[in-house]
Amino acid sequence: MIRFRCHRGHDLIVGEFQAGGQTWCPGCDEFAKVPYPGSDQKDHSSRFCPECDSLSIRRITRRSEMKKKLGGGDPLAGDAEELNQAFVFRLPRECQKCAAIWVPPIPRWAGTLIFLAGLMLFLFFLGVPIYLCFFAPPPRQMEVIYVSGGIVVGSVAVMVYGWHVAAGGAGRARILRPGHENEHSKE
């Protein structure tokens, strides 16, 4: 939900699907421009519906169920622009009240786990070349050092991504299907 004030100061609440559009302000009796949700607004989409703020939500745990619910197919199935990230961290949600379907952002605790996994890879594969420089026979040293070096670079990328997610940079909820209550609203 986006909470904002119109140009005359009336409090308005609309669904996130209306961001950038217009909505009718009953206090002013005219249209008001809906702002995009700011980074200062917390995203509670893992516990509340972003369309109607309902607590009656459930997780969609099977991709076959997603395909049935979304007429256009499964958006998690593989387009580069679509969300095809770890299904475990980002289980889609469905609102029991308005039937909206959305995917919440990756939780911060998952970012911490991603960072720690990258750190363990980094420390282990940084230690392997150092060990080989002192104790391994020369013919195989360089091959292992090159492979370990590549994994160290990859682990740094994993740590950067984990840090980004843990710091709250994983974005906002992505609405896949707006709720039924919102189909009649004015654009």
Backbone as a chain_set.jsonl record, in Angstrom:
{"seq": "MIRFRCHRGHDLIVGEFQAGGQTWCPGCDEFAKVPYPGSDQKDHSSRFCPECDSLSIRRITRRSEMKKKLGGGDPLAGDAEELNQAFVFRLPRECQKCAAIWVPPIPRWAGTLIFLAGLMLFLFFLGVPIYLCFFAPPPRQMEVIYVSGGIVVGSVAVMVYGWHVAAGGAGRARILRPGHENEHSKE", "coords": {"N": [[0.843, -1.182, 0.0], [0.436, 2.245, -0.731], [0.847, 5.107, 1.026], [-0.079, 8.435, 1.106], [-0.317, 12.055, 0.763], [-2.662, 14.221, -0.772], [-2.481, 17.194, -2.899], [-3.853, 19.039, -1.367], [-3.666, 18.121, 1.173], [-5.138, 15.902, 2.082], [-5.327, 12.627, 3.417], [-4.46, 9.714, 1.677], [-4.773, 6.318, 0.574], [-3.552, 3.86, -1.485], [-3.229, 0.988, -3.682], [-0.077, -0.551, -4.581], [0.105, -1.01, -7.289], [-0.898, 1.202, -8.536], [1.03, 3.143, -8.595], [2.521, 6.03, -9.885], [0.349, 6.615, -11.421], [-2.994, 7.966, -11.379], [-5.405, 8.768, -8.835], [-8.689, 9.011, -7.423], [-9.505, 11.643, -5.296], [-11.571, 11.862, -2.632], [-11.916, 13.97, -0.842], [-11.041, 16.327, -2.117], [-12.428, 16.162, -4.433], [-11.346, 15.616, -6.931], [-8.775, 14.387, -9.225], [-5.747, 12.917, -7.987], [-2.209, 12.764, -8.177], [-0.435, 9.759, -7.909], [2.311, 8.958, -5.976], [5.488, 7.247, -6.514], [6.449, 4.444, -4.503], [8.611, 5.253, -1.887], [12.044, 4.713, -0.844], [12.118, 5.062, 1.816], [9.802, 4.064, 2.857], [8.75, 1.235, 4.57], [8.819, -2.168, 3.521], [6.418, -4.425, 3.959], [5.561, -6.705, 2.766], [5.868, -9.424, 3.087], [4.31, -10.145, 5.16], [1.894, -8.738, 5.011], [-0.729, -7.955, 2.678], [0.202, -6.15, -0.197], [-1.696, -4.748, -1.589], [-4.211, -4.538, -0.248], [-3.654, -4.46, 2.445], [-4.274, -6.667, 4.015], [-4.136, -9.281, 6.455], [-4.632, -11.873, 5.913], [-3.041, -13.925, 4.255], [-1.43, -16.303, 2.096], [1.212, -18.61, 1.339], [2.42, -19.51, -1.854], [3.496, -22.526, -2.785], [4.17, -24.296, -4.822], [5.246, -24.454, -8.185], [3.506, -25.346, -10.156], [1.039, -24.646, -9.139], [1.264, -21.879, -9.31], [1.206, -21.56, -12.092], [-1.414, -22.269, -12.659], [-2.849, -20.248, -11.359], [-2.024, -17.855, -12.536], [-2.9, -16.613, -15.533], [-1.244, -16.024, -17.751], [0.852, -17.751, -17.573], [3.789, -18.954, -15.856], [5.57, -16.583, -14.229], [7.963, -16.968, -12.994], [9.463, -18.678, -14.417], [11.617, -18.256, -16.156], [12.256, -15.991, -17.923], [14.635, -13.467, -18.665], [14.164, -10.963, -17.587], [12.306, -11.491, -15.67], [11.515, -12.671, -12.36], [13.635, -15.055, -11.279], [14.824, -16.117, -9.119], [16.069, -17.658, -6.112], [13.604, -19.813, -5.232], [12.985, -20.58, -2.744], [13.619, -18.499, -0.917], [11.935, -16.543, -1.764], [9.101, -17.092, -1.8], [6.094, -16.882, -3.569], [3.21, -14.911, -2.667], [-0.29, -15.02, -1.867], [-3.207, -13.145, -1.542], [-5.943, -13.749, 0.518], [-8.143, -12.202, 0.695], [-8.348, -10.191, -1.412], [-7.335, -11.505, -3.605], [-4.892, -10.88, -4.779], [-1.637, -11.479, -6.161], [1.739, -11.684, -5.335], [5.333, -11.228, -5.203], [7.474, -11.139, -2.574], [10.316, -9.063, -1.545], [13.731, -10.341, -1.316], [14.433, -11.578, 1.876], [16.225, -9.921, 4.572], [17.677, -11.601, 6.283], [18.32, -13.695, 4.632], [20.152, -12.468, 2.984], [22.248, -12.159, 4.771], [22.964, -14.845, 5.155], [23.793, -15.458, 2.535], [25.987, -13.739, 2.298], [27.675, -14.805, 4.311], [28.141, -17.372, 3.271], [29.578, -16.691, 0.956], [31.804, -15.542, 2.215], [32.913, -17.766, 3.545], [33.638, -19.36, 1.322], [35.5, -17.624, 0.186], [37.537, -17.438, 2.189], [38.344, -20.148, 2.386], [39.181, -20.819, -0.275], [41.091, -18.908, -0.661], [42.948, -19.653, 1.127], [43.836, -22.104, 0.104], [45.589, -21.633, -2.222], [47.667, -20.325, -0.882], [48.558, -22.301, 0.868], [49.398, -24.181, -1.062], [51.546, -22.873, -2.25], [53.586, -23.212, -0.452], [53.715, -25.943, 0.24], [52.949, -27.818, -1.768], [53.827, -29.916, -4.633], [55.598, -28.527, -7.455], [54.546, -28.998, -10.248], [51.652, -29.061, -10.305], [50.862, -26.845, -8.984], [50.278, -24.237, -10.163], [47.963, -24.644, -11.711], [45.989, -25.246, -9.79], [46.11, -22.892, -8.337], [45.175, -21.007, -10.216], [42.506, -21.892, -10.593], [41.538, -21.666, -7.955], [41.888, -18.934, -7.627], [39.955, -17.934, -9.414], [37.624, -18.826, -8.137], [37.825, -17.384, -5.78], [37.447, -14.764, -6.725], [34.799, -15.035, -7.639], [33.569, -15.581, -5.179], [33.857, -13.144, -3.899], [32.081, -11.613, -5.382], [29.695, -12.885, -4.62], [29.691, -12.225, -1.888], [29.412, -9.422, -2.059], [26.849, -9.199, -3.227], [25.319, -10.476, -1.192], [25.768, -8.656, 0.896], [24.506, -6.417, -0.178], [21.802, -7.299, -0.251], [21.387, -7.81, 2.499], [21.613, -5.244, 3.471], [19.258, -4.153, 2.747], [18.784, -3.63, 0.084], [17.347, -5.147, -1.737], [15.113, -4.52, -3.106], [11.564, -3.951, -3.721], [8.311, -5.394, -3.08], [6.983, -7.315, -5.753], [4.253, -7.062, -7.716], [2.349, -9.5, -9.178], [-0.211, -10.105, -9.991], [-2.817, -7.889, -9.742], [-5.181, -7.269, -7.068], [-8.739, -8.163, -6.91], [-10.383, -6.142, -5.89], [-9.24, -3.825, -6.813], [-9.593, -3.494, -9.524], [-11.543, -1.814, -10.495], [-10.718, 0.773, -10.066], [-9.894, 4.206, -10.813], [-7.754, 5.365, -13.38]], "CA": [[0.0, 0.0, 0.0], [1.134, 3.53, -0.753], [0.15, 6.128, 1.825], [0.417, 9.76, 0.73], [-1.28, 13.156, 0.882], [-2.895, 14.958, -2.013], [-1.93, 18.549, -2.834], [-4.578, 19.814, -0.352], [-3.381, 17.562, 2.494], [-5.977, 14.771, 2.46], [-4.621, 11.347, 3.461], [-4.951, 8.722, 0.722], [-4.11, 5.017, 0.574], [-3.847, 3.114, -2.711], [-2.375, -0.168, -3.922], [1.187, -0.22, -5.247], [-0.034, -1.091, -8.74], [-1.295, 2.519, -9.027], [2.166, 4.066, -8.522], [2.756, 6.772, -11.109], [-0.936, 6.934, -12.051], [-3.832, 8.91, -10.656], [-6.515, 8.212, -8.078], [-9.694, 10.011, -7.085], [-9.488, 12.105, -3.904], [-12.938, 12.26, -2.27], [-11.899, 15.239, -0.119], [-10.862, 17.438, -3.069], [-13.321, 15.914, -5.553], [-10.557, 15.653, -8.166], [-7.729, 13.373, -9.284], [-4.454, 13.214, -7.364], [-1.124, 11.941, -8.717], [0.063, 8.782, -6.938], [3.782, 8.876, -6.06], [6.108, 5.925, -6.429], [6.847, 4.206, -3.115], [9.988, 5.641, -1.619], [12.86, 3.748, -0.11], [11.901, 5.286, 3.236], [8.653, 3.283, 3.281], [9.109, -0.163, 4.801], [8.094, -3.156, 2.741], [5.921, -5.486, 4.832], [4.806, -7.575, 1.88], [5.95, -10.834, 3.46], [3.289, -10.384, 6.184], [0.65, -8.059, 4.658], [-0.979, -7.787, 1.243], [0.549, -4.79, -0.605], [-2.843, -4.128, -2.235], [-5.32, -4.206, 0.657], [-3.133, -4.535, 3.819], [-4.893, -7.778, 4.729], [-3.235, -10.251, 7.078], [-4.998, -13.223, 5.48], [-2.263, -14.273, 3.071], [-0.842, -17.638, 2.13], [2.343, -18.801, 0.432], [2.265, -20.451, -2.957], [4.722, -23.315, -2.636], [4.46, -25.104, -6.003], [5.189, -23.724, -9.455], [2.308, -25.762, -10.887], [-0.047, -23.83, -8.614], [1.446, -20.54, -9.894], [0.765, -21.605, -13.481], [-2.879, -22.295, -12.676], [-3.404, -18.993, -10.874], [-1.692, -16.769, -13.456], [-3.289, -17.021, -16.875], [-0.156, -15.86, -18.704], [1.935, -18.683, -17.305], [4.584, -18.804, -14.648], [6.592, -15.562, -14.428], [9.211, -17.369, -12.368], [9.982, -19.8, -15.183], [12.893, -18.1, -16.797], [12.628, -14.809, -18.695], [15.745, -12.761, -18.012], [13.643, -9.832, -16.823], [11.416, -11.972, -14.622], [12.168, -13.148, -11.144], [13.939, -16.48, -11.312], [15.784, -16.284, -8.049], [15.805, -18.796, -5.236], [12.184, -19.933, -4.923], [12.886, -20.806, -1.31], [13.66, -17.232, -0.195], [10.944, -15.608, -2.304], [7.851, -17.771, -2.128], [5.022, -15.937, -3.898], [2.112, -14.843, -1.704], [-1.617, -14.748, -2.412], [-4.114, -12.576, -0.555], [-7.22, -14.454, 0.566], [-9.22, -11.209, 0.649], [-8.506, -9.534, -2.72], [-6.781, -12.429, -4.608], [-3.656, -10.372, -5.376], [-0.473, -12.364, -6.068], [2.969, -10.896, -5.383], [6.567, -11.85, -4.74], [8.151, -10.182, -1.693], [11.771, -8.995, -1.764], [14.523, -11.317, -0.563], [14.576, -11.083, 3.25], [17.587, -9.547, 4.977], [18.387, -12.736, 6.875], [18.872, -14.477, 3.525], [21.349, -11.748, 2.565], [23.304, -12.497, 5.723], [23.419, -16.204, 4.823], [24.524, -15.383, 1.265], [27.279, -13.11, 2.607], [28.506, -15.756, 5.065], [28.565, -18.433, 2.34], [30.649, -16.107, 0.151], [32.979, -15.365, 3.07], [33.543, -19.082, 3.753], [34.308, -19.707, 0.065], [36.656, -16.734, 0.042], [38.605, -17.828, 3.114], [38.852, -21.47, 2.056], [39.914, -20.848, -1.536], [42.26, -18.044, -0.539], [43.925, -20.435, 1.876], [44.378, -23.195, -0.711], [46.804, -21.235, -2.949], [48.749, -20.011, 0.063], [49.073, -23.6, 1.295], [50.106, -24.804, -2.179], [52.812, -22.177, -2.508], [54.622, -23.67, 0.469], [53.789, -27.38, 0.5], [52.603, -28.692, -2.895], [54.867, -30.042, -5.661], [55.453, -27.49, -8.469], [53.814, -29.144, -11.506], [50.22, -28.835, -10.196], [50.615, -25.632, -8.211], [49.693, -23.128, -10.907], [46.591, -24.99, -12.106], [45.123, -25.089, -8.62], [46.103, -21.471, -7.982], [44.275, -20.319, -11.147], [41.129, -22.267, -10.271], [41.211, -21.053, -6.663], [41.764, -17.49, -7.851], [38.643, -17.692, -10.015], [36.596, -19.014, -7.111], [37.946, -16.243, -4.85], [36.778, -13.623, -7.374], [33.365, -15.317, -7.576], [33.092, -15.46, -3.804], [33.748, -11.706, -3.603], [30.805, -11.181, -5.976], [28.633, -13.41, -3.757], [29.673, -11.412, -0.667], [28.863, -8.094, -2.389], [25.402, -9.36, -3.384], [24.772, -10.726, 0.136], [25.794, -7.39, 1.634], [23.46, -5.582, -0.784], [20.506, -7.791, 0.216], [21.309, -7.608, 3.952], [21.462, -3.812, 3.733], [17.914, -3.736, 2.356], [18.755, -3.2, -1.305], [16.779, -6.191, -2.596], [13.939, -4.02, -3.809], [10.247, -3.989, -3.111], [7.453, -6.479, -3.554], [6.603, -7.213, -7.159], [2.886, -7.544, -7.85], [2.18, -10.276, -10.398], [-1.619, -9.966, -10.365], [-3.514, -7.023, -8.783], [-6.372, -7.833, -6.447], [-10.026, -7.893, -7.552], [-10.935, -4.879, -5.406], [-8.582, -2.68, -7.44], [-9.815, -3.469, -10.961], [-12.482, -0.757, -10.869], [-10.199, 2.101, -9.747], [-9.652, 5.117, -11.943], [-6.344, 5.568, -13.722]], "C": [[0.888, 1.246, 0.0], [0.27, 4.514, 0.009], [0.767, 7.473, 1.478], [-0.681, 10.789, 0.945], [-1.434, 13.835, -0.468], [-2.377, 16.386, -1.842], [-2.659, 19.445, -1.836], [-4.459, 19.202, 1.042], [-4.275, 16.428, 2.94], [-5.165, 13.477, 2.397], [-5.277, 10.348, 2.517], [-4.134, 7.444, 0.837], [-4.537, 4.291, -0.696], [-2.905, 1.921, -2.807], [-1.138, 0.235, -4.703], [1.095, -0.287, -6.76], [-0.41, 0.258, -9.344], [-0.163, 3.54, -9.014], [2.407, 4.719, -9.88], [1.479, 7.165, -11.825], [-1.682, 8.001, -11.262], [-4.919, 8.155, -9.908], [-7.456, 9.353, -7.698], [-9.603, 10.345, -5.609], [-10.895, 12.55, -3.545], [-12.996, 13.597, -1.528], [-11.818, 16.446, -1.038], [-11.865, 17.353, -4.21], [-12.599, 16.091, -6.887], [-9.469, 14.575, -8.099], [-6.453, 13.869, -8.606], [-3.42, 12.266, -7.952], [-0.572, 11.052, -7.609], [1.581, 8.707, -7.069], [4.254, 7.428, -6.081], [6.526, 5.696, -4.99], [8.319, 4.518, -2.923], [10.737, 4.578, -0.854], [12.688, 3.92, 1.394], [10.688, 4.506, 3.756], [9.073, 1.825, 3.421], [8.238, -1.072, 3.953], [7.71, -4.304, 3.663], [5.193, -6.551, 4.026], [4.969, -9.058, 2.193], [4.892, -11.172, 4.509], [1.932, -9.799, 5.84], [0.503, -8.003, 3.141], [-0.621, -6.357, 0.847], [-0.604, -4.049, -1.273], [-3.907, -3.683, -1.243], [-4.92, -4.24, 2.133], [-3.756, -5.654, 4.652], [-3.809, -8.692, 5.315], [-3.52, -11.673, 6.602], [-4.312, -13.548, 4.152], [-1.76, -15.694, 3.218], [0.273, -17.71, 1.106], [1.964, -19.797, -0.657], [3.572, -21.229, -3.027], [5.08, -24.164, -3.846], [4.319, -24.264, -7.272], [3.957, -24.109, -10.268], [1.088, -24.964, -10.415], [0.033, -22.404, -9.161], [0.92, -20.508, -11.323], [-0.75, -21.595, -13.583], [-3.467, -20.927, -12.317], [-3.148, -17.817, -11.812], [-1.96, -17.241, -14.883], [-2.165, -16.962, -17.884], [0.993, -16.815, -18.479], [2.668, -18.334, -16.03], [5.67, -17.764, -14.868], [7.928, -15.921, -13.797], [9.94, -18.422, -13.203], [11.228, -19.49, -15.989], [13.16, -16.937, -17.699], [13.723, -14.084, -17.932], [15.223, -11.625, -17.147], [12.749, -10.269, -15.663], [12.221, -12.471, -13.428], [12.382, -14.643, -11.235], [14.996, -16.767, -10.255], [15.334, -17.428, -7.151], [14.35, -18.807, -4.794], [11.98, -20.079, -3.428], [12.847, -19.489, -0.526], [12.515, -16.307, -0.602], [9.652, -16.312, -2.684], [6.771, -16.736, -2.438], [3.916, -16.013, -2.852], [0.806, -14.578, -2.454], [-2.493, -14.229, -1.288], [-5.442, -13.32, -0.626], [-8.39, -13.484, 0.433], [-9.431, -10.658, -0.762], [-7.928, -10.351, -3.876], [-5.549, -11.878, -5.331], [-2.551, -11.417, -5.197], [0.767, -11.503, -6.229], [4.142, -11.727, -4.906], [7.273, -10.822, -3.855], [9.646, -10.113, -2.004], [12.484, -10.068, -0.947], [14.722, -10.777, 0.854], [16.034, -10.822, 3.611], [18.361, -10.706, 5.579], [18.986, -13.609, 5.781], [20.133, -13.806, 2.985], [22.525, -12.037, 3.478], [23.85, -13.893, 5.443], [24.241, -16.215, 3.532], [25.913, -14.799, 1.495], [28.205, -14.09, 3.319], [28.99, -16.91, 4.182], [29.702, -17.924, 1.454], [31.928, -15.934, 0.942], [33.69, -16.702, 3.315], [34.264, -19.547, 2.489], [35.595, -18.905, -0.107], [37.818, -17.198, 0.914], [39.197, -19.187, 2.761], [39.716, -21.436, 0.797], [41.041, -19.831, -1.6], [43.371, -18.797, 0.199], [44.566, -21.55, 1.063], [45.617, -22.752, -1.498], [47.972, -20.908, -2.024], [49.387, -21.306, 0.56], [49.911, -24.234, 0.181], [51.458, -24.15, -2.467], [53.933, -22.718, -1.63], [54.79, -25.185, 0.521], [53.524, -28.286, -0.706], [53.756, -28.797, -3.888], [54.579, -29.074, -6.818], [54.607, -27.803, -9.7], [52.316, -28.791, -11.407], [49.881, -27.532, -9.478], [49.823, -24.585, -8.988], [48.257, -23.414, -11.341], [45.624, -24.759, -10.951], [45.034, -23.626, -8.216], [45.162, -20.699, -8.91], [42.804, -20.624, -10.838], [40.698, -21.61, -8.962], [41.046, -19.543, -6.806], [40.427, -17.122, -8.466], [37.523, -17.829, -9.002], [36.644, -17.882, -6.089], [37.246, -15.017, -5.436], [35.265, -13.818, -7.337], [32.802, -15.163, -6.177], [32.989, -13.997, -3.373], [32.442, -11.17, -4.181], [29.627, -11.662, -5.136], [28.539, -12.589, -2.477], [29.078, -10.032, -0.929], [27.351, -8.183, -2.533], [24.732, -9.611, -2.033], [24.72, -9.467, 0.983], [24.686, -6.463, 1.131], [22.072, -5.996, -0.288], [20.349, -7.53, 1.706], [21.134, -6.142, 4.316], [20.099, -3.282, 3.286], [17.806, -3.305, 0.904], [18.128, -4.206, -2.252], [15.506, -5.75, -3.282], [12.658, -4.142, -3.017], [9.476, -5.187, -3.649], [7.082, -6.242, -5.01], [5.241, -7.855, -7.333], [2.731, -8.226, -9.205], [0.746, -10.205, -10.914], [-2.294, -9.081, -9.332], [-4.758, -7.709, -8.237], [-7.645, -7.412, -7.152], [-10.62, -6.561, -7.126], [-10.428, -3.688, -6.21], [-8.837, -2.581, -8.945], [-10.722, -2.326, -11.393], [-11.935, 0.64, -10.602], [-9.86, 2.905, -10.996], [-8.181, 5.308, -12.145], [-6.063, 7.049, -13.833]], "O": [[1.938, 1.287, 0.641], [-0.897, 4.724, -0.325], [1.985, 7.64, 1.543], [-1.82, 10.449, 1.266], [-0.467, 14.003, -1.211], [-1.89, 16.748, -0.771], [-2.146, 20.508, -1.485], [-5.072, 19.694, 1.989], [-4.183, 16.014, 4.096], [-4.411, 13.253, 1.45], [-6.493, 10.155, 2.548], [-2.946, 7.483, 1.158], [-5.729, 4.125, -0.956], [-1.902, 1.854, -2.096], [-1.145, 1.246, -5.406], [1.917, 0.314, -7.453], [-0.257, 0.447, -10.551], [-0.376, 4.693, -9.387], [2.485, 4.035, -10.901], [1.52, 7.974, -12.751], [-1.081, 8.825, -10.573], [-5.306, 7.051, -10.291], [-7.054, 10.516, -7.659], [-9.621, 9.451, -4.762], [-11.378, 13.533, -4.106], [-14.015, 14.285, -1.578], [-12.447, 17.472, -0.779], [-12.127, 18.35, -4.883], [-13.151, 16.637, -7.842], [-9.266, 13.939, -7.065], [-6.123, 15.055, -8.64], [-3.715, 11.096, -8.198], [-0.276, 11.523, -6.51], [2.092, 8.425, -8.153], [3.519, 6.511, -5.716], [6.919, 6.643, -4.309], [9.165, 4.093, -3.71], [10.144, 3.66, -0.288], [13.062, 3.037, 2.167], [10.557, 4.307, 4.964], [9.674, 1.25, 2.513], [7.07, -0.779, 3.7], [8.569, -5.069, 4.101], [4.305, -7.226, 4.547], [4.263, -9.88, 1.609], [4.6, -12.347, 4.732], [0.913, -10.297, 6.317], [1.495, -8.003, 2.412], [-1.092, -5.421, 1.492], [-0.506, -2.843, -1.502], [-4.452, -2.585, -1.366], [-5.781, -4.064, 2.995], [-3.757, -5.578, 5.881], [-2.727, -8.849, 4.75], [-2.731, -12.581, 6.862], [-4.913, -13.46, 3.082], [-1.674, -16.225, 4.326], [0.281, -16.965, 0.127], [1.28, -20.79, -0.407], [4.629, -20.658, -3.297], [6.184, -24.706, -3.904], [3.389, -23.469, -7.408], [3.419, -23.276, -10.997], [0.206, -24.648, -11.214], [-0.994, -21.787, -9.445], [0.265, -19.547, -11.726], [-1.309, -20.982, -14.491], [-4.463, -20.501, -12.903], [-3.953, -16.889, -11.881], [-1.31, -18.166, -15.37], [-2.13, -17.782, -18.8], [2.023, -16.696, -19.143], [2.211, -17.516, -15.232], [6.61, -18.019, -15.62], [8.927, -15.244, -14.041], [10.928, -18.997, -12.746], [11.86, -20.427, -16.478], [14.264, -16.878, -18.24], [13.739, -14.085, -16.701], [15.78, -11.351, -16.083], [12.474, -9.474, -14.765], [13.435, -12.659, -13.497], [11.422, -15.413, -11.265], [15.925, -17.546, -10.467], [14.325, -18.08, -7.419], [13.911, -17.916, -4.066], [10.919, -19.739, -2.906], [12.099, -19.385, 0.447], [12.167, -15.388, 0.14], [9.163, -16.135, -3.8], [6.557, -15.813, -1.653], [3.712, -17.053, -2.227], [0.804, -13.988, -3.535], [-2.521, -14.807, -0.202], [-6.001, -13.499, -1.708], [-9.501, -13.893, 0.096], [-10.556, -10.653, -1.262], [-8.023, -9.924, -5.027], [-5.2, -12.375, -6.402], [-2.532, -12.147, -4.206], [0.846, -10.686, -7.146], [3.976, -12.781, -4.293], [7.634, -9.745, -4.331], [10.184, -11.008, -2.655], [11.918, -10.631, -0.01], [15.138, -9.63, 1.017], [16.95, -11.415, 3.041], [19.576, -10.79, 5.407], [20.047, -14.202, 5.976], [21.074, -14.486, 2.576], [23.663, -12.148, 3.022], [25.062, -14.106, 5.486], [25.261, -16.898, 3.446], [26.9, -15.301, 0.956], [29.383, -14.196, 2.976], [30.122, -17.372, 4.33], [30.678, -18.638, 1.225], [33.019, -16.152, 0.416], [34.919, -16.767, 3.295], [35.375, -20.071, 2.568], [36.634, -19.439, -0.493], [38.945, -17.334, 0.439], [40.413, -19.368, 2.825], [40.835, -21.949, 0.787], [41.869, -19.889, -2.51], [44.558, -18.607, -0.064], [45.72, -21.905, 1.305], [46.629, -23.45, -1.445], [49.127, -21.183, -2.349], [50.61, -21.4, 0.662], [50.995, -24.759, 0.435], [52.401, -24.823, -2.884], [55.1, -22.687, -2.022], [55.882, -25.673, 0.812], [53.87, -29.466, -0.64], [54.575, -27.884, -3.984], [53.413, -28.83, -7.127], [53.96, -26.874, -10.185], [51.767, -28.259, -12.372], [48.709, -27.168, -9.385], [48.8, -24.101, -8.505], [47.422, -22.509, -11.337], [44.57, -24.148, -11.123], [43.972, -23.171, -7.79], [44.425, -19.828, -8.448], [41.966, -19.723, -10.824], [39.602, -21.056, -8.879], [40.169, -18.947, -6.181], [39.825, -16.116, -8.091], [36.578, -17.04, -9.004], [35.602, -17.465, -5.584], [36.532, -14.31, -4.725], [34.526, -12.879, -7.039], [31.687, -14.671, -6.002], [32.126, -13.649, -2.568], [31.768, -10.361, -3.543], [28.658, -10.924, -4.957], [27.438, -12.283, -2.02], [28.317, -9.524, -0.106], [26.635, -7.327, -2.013], [23.688, -9.025, -1.749], [23.749, -9.233, 1.702], [24.011, -5.806, 1.923], [21.257, -5.14, 0.056], [19.291, -7.076, 2.142], [20.565, -5.83, 5.362], [19.819, -2.093, 3.432], [16.821, -2.668, 0.528], [18.353, -4.129, -3.46], [14.879, -6.547, -3.979], [12.665, -4.401, -1.813], [9.932, -5.892, -4.549], [6.892, -5.104, -5.439], [5.087, -9.058, -7.122], [2.953, -7.612, -10.248], [0.511, -10.239, -12.122], [-2.355, -9.451, -8.16], [-5.314, -8.612, -8.863], [-7.656, -6.434, -7.9], [-11.298, -5.911, -7.921], [-11.098, -2.659, -6.287], [-8.334, -1.656, -9.582], [-10.673, -1.909, -12.55], [-12.625, 1.619, -10.886], [-9.582, 2.363, -12.066], [-7.428, 5.405, -11.176], [-4.932, 7.443, -14.114]]}, "num_chains": 1, "name": "protein.A"}
